[in-house]
Amino acid sequence: MNINELVATKVMGWTVVDREERGWGAGPVVYHISQDVDEPYFQDFRPSTNLVHAWMVVEHLKSQEPPLHVSIVDYANCYHCNFTPAMEWRPFTNREHLSVPMAICLAALAAKGVEYEA
């Protein structure tokens, strides 16, 4: 499983839709995101390279109980991202990468107990 699929399933809680079962044919990965919205599918989710998608991950983690606070720092030519549980002073996760979206993905996976080697 690639990092985008891991973030979608392990962090966002989405499920992969079987395109063949739906009769959609070949194409990008589609995720079922919710029964509670008009358009319950998201296609071509790429949080490791798309900052808008990566920020969806940040907003999702901030909205959970308990909420996680995010810190993103540009330090020594790379970005450090960590998610800290509310009311705790110590970093819960701290991952670094040359790109902000990938740093967010790595830290989000670590916050869910999933390690990924970039």
Contacts in CASP RR format, 6 or more apart in sequence:
PFRMAT RR
TARGET T0000
AUTHOR 0000-0000-0000
METHOD contacts of the structure
MODEL  1
MNINELVATKVMGWTVVDREERGWGAGPVVYHISQDVDEPYFQDFRPSTN
LVHAWMVVEHLKSQEPPLHVSIVDYANCYHCNFTPAMEWRPFTNREHLSV
PMAICLAALAAKGVEYEA
1 9 0 8 1.000
3 48 0 8 1.000
3 102 0 8 1.000
3 105 0 8 1.000
3 106 0 8 1.000
3 109 0 8 1.000
3 116 0 8 1.000
3 118 0 8 1.000
4 29 0 8 1.000
4 45 0 8 1.000
4 46 0 8 1.000
4 47 0 8 1.000
4 48 0 8 1.000
4 105 0 8 1.000
5 16 0 8 1.000
5 29 0 8 1.000
6 109 0 8 1.000
6 114 0 8 1.000
6 116 0 8 1.000
7 45 0 8 1.000
7 47 0 8 1.000
7 48 0 8 1.000
7 57 0 8 1.000
7 105 0 8 1.000
7 108 0 8 1.000
7 109 0 8 1.000
8 14 0 8 1.000
8 16 0 8 1.000
8 29 0 8 1.000
8 31 0 8 1.000
8 42 0 8 1.000
8 45 0 8 1.000
8 47 0 8 1.000
9 15 0 8 1.000
9 16 0 8 1.000
9 31 0 8 1.000
10 109 0 8 1.000
10 112 0 8 1.000
10 114 0 8 1.000
11 57 0 8 1.000
11 60 0 8 1.000
11 61 0 8 1.000
11 108 0 8 1.000
11 109 0 8 1.000
11 111 0 8 1.000
11 112 0 8 1.000
12 31 0 8 1.000
12 33 0 8 1.000
12 45 0 8 1.000
12 56 0 8 1.000
12 57 0 8 1.000
12 60 0 8 1.000
14 31 0 8 1.000
14 32 0 8 1.000
14 33 0 8 1.000
14 42 0 8 1.000
14 45 0 8 1.000
15 31 0 8 1.000
15 32 0 8 1.000
16 29 0 8 1.000
16 30 0 8 1.000
16 31 0 8 1.000
16 32 0 8 1.000
17 30 0 8 1.000
17 31 0 8 1.000
17 32 0 8 1.000
17 41 0 8 1.000
19 25 0 8 1.000
19 26 0 8 1.000
19 27 0 8 1.000
19 30 0 8 1.000
24 30 0 8 1.000
28 43 0 8 1.000
28 44 0 8 1.000
29 43 0 8 1.000
29 44 0 8 1.000
29 45 0 8 1.000
30 41 0 8 1.000
30 42 0 8 1.000
30 43 0 8 1.000
31 41 0 8 1.000
31 42 0 8 1.000
31 43 0 8 1.000
31 45 0 8 1.000
32 40 0 8 1.000
32 41 0 8 1.000
33 40 0 8 1.000
33 41 0 8 1.000
33 42 0 8 1.000
34 40 0 8 1.000
45 53 0 8 1.000
46 53 0 8 1.000
47 53 0 8 1.000
47 54 0 8 1.000
47 56 0 8 1.000
47 57 0 8 1.000
47 101 0 8 1.000
47 104 0 8 1.000
47 105 0 8 1.000
48 54 0 8 1.000
48 101 0 8 1.000
48 102 0 8 1.000
48 105 0 8 1.000
49 99 0 8 1.000
49 101 0 8 1.000
49 102 0 8 1.000
50 101 0 8 1.000
51 100 0 8 1.000
51 101 0 8 1.000
53 101 0 8 1.000
54 100 0 8 1.000
54 101 0 8 1.000
54 104 0 8 1.000
54 105 0 8 1.000
55 104 0 8 1.000
57 104 0 8 1.000
57 105 0 8 1.000
57 108 0 8 1.000
58 70 0 8 1.000
58 104 0 8 1.000
58 108 0 8 1.000
61 67 0 8 1.000
61 68 0 8 1.000
61 70 0 8 1.000
61 83 0 8 1.000
61 108 0 8 1.000
61 111 0 8 1.000
62 68 0 8 1.000
62 69 0 8 1.000
62 70 0 8 1.000
66 85 0 8 1.000
66 86 0 8 1.000
66 87 0 8 1.000
67 86 0 8 1.000
68 83 0 8 1.000
68 84 0 8 1.000
68 85 0 8 1.000
68 86 0 8 1.000
68 92 0 8 1.000
68 111 0 8 1.000
69 83 0 8 1.000
69 84 0 8 1.000
69 85 0 8 1.000
69 86 0 8 1.000
70 81 0 8 1.000
70 82 0 8 1.000
70 83 0 8 1.000
70 84 0 8 1.000
70 104 0 8 1.000
70 107 0 8 1.000
71 80 0 8 1.000
71 81 0 8 1.000
71 82 0 8 1.000
71 84 0 8 1.000
71 91 0 8 1.000
72 79 0 8 1.000
72 80 0 8 1.000
72 81 0 8 1.000
72 100 0 8 1.000
72 103 0 8 1.000
72 104 0 8 1.000
73 79 0 8 1.000
73 80 0 8 1.000
73 81 0 8 1.000
77 98 0 8 1.000
78 96 0 8 1.000
78 97 0 8 1.000
78 98 0 8 1.000
78 103 0 8 1.000
79 96 0 8 1.000
79 97 0 8 1.000
79 98 0 8 1.000
79 99 0 8 1.000
79 100 0 8 1.000
79 103 0 8 1.000
80 94 0 8 1.000
80 95 0 8 1.000
80 96 0 8 1.000
80 103 0 8 1.000
81 93 0 8 1.000
81 94 0 8 1.000
81 95 0 8 1.000
81 96 0 8 1.000
81 97 0 8 1.000
81 100 0 8 1.000
81 103 0 8 1.000
81 104 0 8 1.000
81 106 0 8 1.000
81 107 0 8 1.000
82 91 0 8 1.000
82 92 0 8 1.000
82 93 0 8 1.000
82 94 0 8 1.000
82 95 0 8 1.000
82 107 0 8 1.000
83 92 0 8 1.000
83 93 0 8 1.000
83 107 0 8 1.000
83 108 0 8 1.000
83 110 0 8 1.000
83 111 0 8 1.000
84 90 0 8 1.000
84 91 0 8 1.000
84 92 0 8 1.000
85 92 0 8 1.000
92 111 0 8 1.000
93 107 0 8 1.000
93 108 0 8 1.000
93 110 0 8 1.000
93 111 0 8 1.000
94 107 0 8 1.000
95 103 0 8 1.000
95 106 0 8 1.000
95 107 0 8 1.000
95 110 0 8 1.000
96 103 0 8 1.000
96 106 0 8 1.000
97 103 0 8 1.000
97 106 0 8 1.000
97 118 0 8 1.000
102 118 0 8 1.000
105 116 0 8 1.000
106 116 0 8 1.000
106 118 0 8 1.000
109 115 0 8 1.000
109 116 0 8 1.000
END
